[in-house]
Amino acid sequence: MAEMKLSFLYRAAVTKGEELRYISHLDYAGAIQRAIRRAGLPAAYSEGFNPHLKISFASALAVGVTSDIEYFDLELAEPLPPLTVAKRLKATLPPGINLLELRQLRKRKGTLMAEADEAGYTVDIPLTGPAEAARAAVAAFNAAPECVFHRATPKKTRDIEVKQYMAEAIALETGGETARLTMRIRITPTGSIKPGEVLSLLVDRYGFPGDERNAGLCRRALTGQGKSLLELDD
């Protein structure tokens, strides 16, 4: 696809904090859109009977997962200096959404969602058994050549081969009565796996001794081609 000049397109990096852990991606996106309107930015809108803000997000977070860094692209109807856009937006974003950085894009080859190909997560979980059992469960999962997760939704059930989406072996740290799992998960055009689903497998199938209901899941990184999504325009 030919590159397009995007004089009025901006990419923002933001957080999703503890205050918003249990809201859906749709509600999270809605909170950002309301902040953009309150900021008085000259946002561009689609045409037609039901015009909507020209904004796009990277890979959606599951409910119950916080994030150190999320991304969205925003198109404006007229160019403004990035510092001006950032200053206005920072003043109207709700608690739990902090603007980390904002850049004006020069060019882009595809959508933001298509650019994201890997995510890094940590899972902090209370242990309900010995650390040795936790290490054995993680080692067994990492050694398995394949592992199928049964994803059930109101509309259908799918069997997902999990290991194809694991970018590297799960790392485990233990200390006292808690453990931290570190995962790197691939995002592909045909799908991905959620960190909560991997955690369920570890607990239910591999005997990981953890209190899944009180686990804290956080996305620590979202990258494309090994780079921050803010760097892909460089």
C-alpha positions as CSV (number, residue, x, y, z in Angstrom):
1,M,0.0,0.0,0.0
2,A,1.3,3.4,-0.9
3,E,2.3,5.7,2.0
4,M,-0.1,8.6,2.7
5,K,0.9,12.0,4.1
6,L,-0.9,12.4,7.3
7,S,-0.4,16.1,8.3
8,F,-3.3,16.1,10.8
9,L,-2.9,12.6,12.4
10,Y,-1.6,12.2,16.0
11,R,-0.6,9.2,18.0
12,A,-0.9,9.2,21.8
13,A,0.4,6.8,24.4
14,V,-1.8,6.6,27.5
15,T,-2.3,4.5,30.6
16,K,-5.2,2.4,32.0
17,G,-4.8,2.6,35.7
18,E,-6.4,0.8,38.6
19,E,-9.3,3.2,38.7
20,L,-10.4,1.7,35.3
21,R,-9.4,-1.9,35.8
22,Y,-13.0,-3.3,35.5
23,I,-14.4,-1.1,32.7
24,S,-14.7,-2.5,29.1
25,H,-12.6,-1.4,26.2
26,L,-15.7,0.3,24.8
27,D,-16.1,2.3,28.0
28,Y,-12.4,3.1,28.0
29,A,-12.5,4.3,24.5
30,G,-15.6,6.4,25.3
31,A,-13.9,8.1,28.2
32,I,-11.0,9.2,25.9
33,Q,-13.4,10.4,23.2
34,R,-15.3,12.5,25.8
35,A,-12.0,14.0,27.0
36,I,-11.1,14.9,23.4
37,R,-14.5,16.8,23.0
38,R,-14.0,18.5,26.4
39,A,-10.6,19.6,25.3
40,G,-12.1,21.6,22.4
41,L,-9.8,19.9,19.9
42,P,-10.8,20.3,16.2
43,A,-11.4,16.6,15.8
44,A,-12.2,15.2,12.4
45,Y,-15.4,13.2,11.9
46,S,-16.6,10.7,9.4
47,E,-19.3,11.6,6.9
48,G,-22.8,10.1,6.6
49,F,-25.9,10.0,8.7
50,N,-24.1,9.0,11.9
51,P,-20.7,10.8,11.9
52,H,-18.2,9.6,14.5
53,L,-14.8,10.7,15.7
54,K,-11.9,9.6,13.6
55,I,-10.0,7.7,16.3
56,S,-8.5,4.2,16.3
57,F,-7.0,2.1,19.0
58,A,-4.4,-0.7,19.2
59,S,-5.1,-4.1,20.6
60,A,-8.1,-4.0,23.1
61,L,-7.5,-4.9,26.7
62,A,-9.7,-7.5,28.5
63,V,-11.8,-6.4,31.5
64,G,-9.7,-6.7,34.7
65,V,-6.4,-5.8,33.0
66,T,-4.6,-2.5,33.6
67,S,-1.9,-1.1,31.3
68,D,1.3,0.9,31.6
69,I,0.9,1.9,27.9
70,E,-1.9,2.0,25.4
71,Y,-2.1,3.8,22.1
72,F,-4.6,5.6,20.0
73,D,-4.5,7.6,16.7
74,L,-6.6,10.8,16.5
75,E,-7.2,12.7,13.3
76,L,-7.8,16.5,13.5
77,A,-9.6,18.7,11.0
78,E,-6.7,21.2,11.2
79,P,-3.1,20.9,12.3
80,L,-2.1,21.9,15.8
81,P,1.3,21.7,17.5
82,P,1.6,18.4,19.3
83,L,2.4,20.2,22.6
84,T,-0.9,22.1,22.3
85,V,-2.8,18.9,21.6
86,A,-1.1,17.2,24.6
87,K,-1.7,20.1,27.0
88,R,-5.4,20.3,26.2
89,L,-5.9,16.6,26.4
90,K,-4.0,16.2,29.7
91,A,-6.4,18.7,31.3
92,T,-9.5,16.7,30.5
93,L,-8.5,13.0,30.7
94,P,-10.2,11.2,33.7
95,P,-8.3,9.6,36.6
96,G,-6.6,6.4,35.5
97,I,-5.8,7.7,32.0
98,N,-2.5,9.6,31.9
99,L,-1.1,10.9,28.7
100,L,2.5,9.7,28.5
101,E,3.5,11.1,25.0
102,L,1.9,12.4,21.9
103,R,3.4,12.7,18.4
104,Q,2.2,14.0,15.1
105,L,2.6,11.3,12.5
106,R,4.3,12.0,9.1
107,K,3.2,8.8,7.4
108,R,1.6,5.5,8.0
109,K,1.3,2.3,6.0
110,G,-1.5,0.6,7.8
111,T,-3.8,0.8,10.8
112,L,-2.6,1.1,14.3
113,M,-4.3,-2.2,15.2
114,A,-2.4,-3.9,12.4
115,E,1.0,-2.5,13.5
116,A,0.8,-4.1,17.0
117,D,2.2,-7.6,16.9
118,E,3.3,-8.3,20.5
119,A,2.3,-7.5,24.0
120,G,4.1,-7.9,27.3
121,Y,2.2,-8.7,30.5
122,T,2.9,-9.3,34.2
123,V,0.5,-11.3,36.5
124,D,0.9,-10.8,40.2
125,I,-0.9,-13.5,42.0
126,P,-1.2,-14.7,45.7
127,L,0.2,-18.2,46.1
128,T,-2.0,-20.8,47.7
129,G,0.7,-23.5,47.9
130,P,4.5,-23.9,47.9
131,A,6.7,-22.0,45.5
132,E,8.1,-25.3,44.3
133,A,4.7,-26.3,43.0
134,A,4.4,-23.0,41.2
135,R,7.8,-23.5,39.5
136,A,6.9,-27.0,38.5
137,A,3.6,-25.9,36.9
138,V,5.3,-23.1,34.9
139,A,8.1,-25.5,33.8
140,A,5.5,-28.0,32.6
141,F,3.6,-25.4,30.6
142,N,6.8,-24.1,29.0
143,A,7.9,-27.6,28.1
144,A,4.6,-28.6,26.5
145,P,4.8,-28.6,22.7
146,E,1.2,-27.5,22.5
147,C,-1.7,-26.6,24.8
148,V,-5.3,-26.0,23.8
149,F,-7.6,-23.5,25.6
150,H,-11.3,-23.8,25.2
151,R,-12.7,-20.2,24.8
152,A,-16.4,-20.1,25.4
153,T,-18.5,-17.0,24.5
154,P,-22.2,-16.5,24.4
155,K,-22.2,-17.2,20.7
156,K,-19.7,-20.0,20.2
157,T,-16.9,-22.1,21.7
158,R,-13.4,-22.2,20.1
159,D,-10.4,-24.4,20.7
160,I,-7.2,-22.2,20.6
161,E,-3.7,-23.6,20.4
162,V,-2.0,-21.4,22.9
163,K,1.7,-22.1,22.3
164,Q,1.6,-20.5,18.8
165,Y,1.0,-17.1,20.5
166,M,3.7,-17.4,23.2
167,A,6.7,-15.3,22.1
168,E,8.9,-16.8,24.8
169,A,8.7,-19.0,27.8
170,I,6.8,-17.7,30.8
171,A,9.1,-16.3,33.5
172,L,8.3,-16.8,37.2
173,E,9.5,-14.9,40.3
174,T,8.4,-15.8,43.8
175,G,8.7,-14.0,47.0
176,G,6.9,-14.7,50.3
177,E,3.2,-15.4,49.6
178,T,3.1,-14.0,46.1
179,A,4.4,-14.7,42.6
180,R,4.9,-12.7,39.4
181,L,4.5,-14.3,36.0
182,T,5.9,-12.5,33.0
183,M,4.5,-13.2,29.5
184,R,5.1,-12.1,26.0
185,I,2.2,-12.8,23.7
186,R,2.1,-12.5,19.9
187,I,-0.8,-10.6,18.2
188,T,-1.5,-12.0,14.8
189,P,-4.0,-11.2,12.0
190,T,-5.7,-14.5,12.8
191,G,-5.9,-13.9,16.6
192,S,-4.1,-14.0,19.9
193,I,-4.5,-15.3,23.4
194,K,-5.4,-13.3,26.6
195,P,-3.1,-13.4,29.6
196,G,-6.0,-14.3,31.8
197,E,-6.6,-17.4,29.6
198,V,-3.0,-18.4,30.0
199,L,-3.3,-18.0,33.7
200,S,-6.5,-20.2,33.8
201,L,-4.6,-22.9,32.0
202,L,-1.7,-22.8,34.4
203,V,-4.1,-23.1,37.4
204,D,-6.6,-25.5,36.0
205,R,-4.5,-27.8,33.9
206,Y,-1.0,-27.5,35.3
207,G,-1.8,-27.1,39.0
208,F,-0.3,-23.7,39.5
209,P,-1.1,-22.9,43.2
210,G,-2.4,-19.4,42.9
211,D,-5.5,-17.4,43.8
212,E,-6.7,-16.6,40.2
213,R,-9.6,-14.4,41.4
214,N,-7.2,-12.0,43.1
215,A,-4.5,-11.8,40.4
216,G,-3.4,-8.4,39.2
217,L,-2.9,-8.4,35.4
218,C,-1.1,-5.5,33.7
219,R,0.0,-4.9,30.1
220,R,3.6,-3.5,30.3
221,A,4.4,-3.1,26.6
222,L,2.7,-3.1,23.2
223,T,5.1,-3.2,20.3
224,G,5.3,-3.7,16.5
225,Q,8.4,-5.1,14.8
226,G,10.2,-4.9,18.2
227,K,9.6,-1.2,18.5
228,S,7.4,1.1,20.5
229,L,4.3,2.0,18.4
230,L,5.5,5.6,18.7
231,E,8.7,4.8,16.9
232,L,7.3,3.1,13.8
233,D,6.9,6.5,12.1
234,D,10.6,7.3,12.5
